[in-house]
Amino acid sequence: MQTFFQSKLPHIGISIFTEMSMMAHQYQAINLSQGFPEFDAPESLKSAINQAIAEGKNQYCPSSGLPELLKQIGEMVKNRYQQNIPSGDKVDGIQNITVTSGATEALWVAITTIVREGDEVIVFDPAYDSYEPAVELAGGRCRHIALNAPDYTVDWDLVKRTITDKTRAIIINSPHNPTGTLLSHSDLETLQKLIIEHDLYLISDEVYEHMTFDGLSHKSVLSYAELFKRAFVISSFGKTFHCTGWKLGYCVAPTELTVEFRKIHQYVTFCSFTPAQYAVASMLKNQPNHIDELAGFYQQKRDVLVEALKNSRFKILPCKGTYFLLLDYSTVSDLNDLEFCHWLTQEIGVAAIPLSPFYQADKLTDYHENNKVVRVCFTKNEETLLKAAELLCQL
């Protein structure tokens, strides 16, 4: 028997989200760290899942997803993003969509589908923490490009210079976690040219697609026919329907890529929670207005927190979408962001997320010298937001 076990991810511990939520619980702090709503899922959604369970819809559904749900997602995609795309290039729910056990599974499967030993994948820092481990487990390597702070825009000339003959794919995320920024039409046109010119694949993380503010709209890869031909587009019903614990997401991809995606998906989880799929299909069919109302619903929460913090010592960075607001604390403390979040949780009673874990590990010394920014989540009840702001304004 072997006495020494060699980890495939030796540098990985518990995620920063788990760490800060555990600290929030330990110190009874207001948890503005992990991105989950404090409020419940819609009553009609809960009624629909209870009905599905009561009716005995509790067994395996097709591995790719409940056909009724796939068709509803397909119609939503076409109505929202593909009005100007020729009919032959539009998404077919049955052929191009796979329901997954959360967006994280979809991301892992998409990465595993295309990344081979020695491949490189471009990611933009601050990057969601599940991208790099998945790339490494597939035998690849991430090439990190930092977004230009404080507005967190993409330097496309630098992207072009970073592409090599080893580059296999680019991963984008818009609306962006953790910065709350959006990619523009110009960004996606530039990206499309690079993807085609260098024969690359694209993974587009769009889990916050319905949460954009101030009249701004989400520019989905699904709206760009030539770009979509080489893309996996990933979204989350957990975010859309305030039920993150259901772990239900989906991936949209061209038929050829969907076939390969499903080969791997079926061995990760044969199918995702069947009653939840019936419930979400019912919501998409009978209450499409829920999605239409999300932007205004979350903008109101963002605005409550921004207004409550306007007299604080924090500099509030613009938030165009997602669940999150960035706060520059450079006039509050000289601590690095991880130390500051620990102190904030233990001494002030508010838990936030540092941005440094979203950056390339070997660049953190430079990052800490030049950046003092933390992320807070505003998907909470107004009372919680006001209480947290009251504590933060005392600094």
Secondary structure by P-SEA (a helix, b strand, c coil): cccbbbbccccccccaaaaaaaaaaaacccccccccccccccaaaaaaaaaaaaacccccccccccaaaaaaaaaaaaacccccccccccccccccccccccaaaaaaaaaaacccccbbbbbccccccccaaaaaaacbbbbcccccccccccaaaaaaaaccccccbbbbbcccccccccccaaaaaaaaaaaaaacbbbbbbcccccccccccccccccccccccccbbbbbbccccccccccccccccccaaaaaaaaaaaaaacccccaaaaaaaaaaaacccccccaaaaaaaaaaaaaaaaacccccccccccccccccccccccccccaaaaaaaaaccccbbbbbccccccccaaaaaaaccbbbbbbccccaaaaaaaaaaaaac
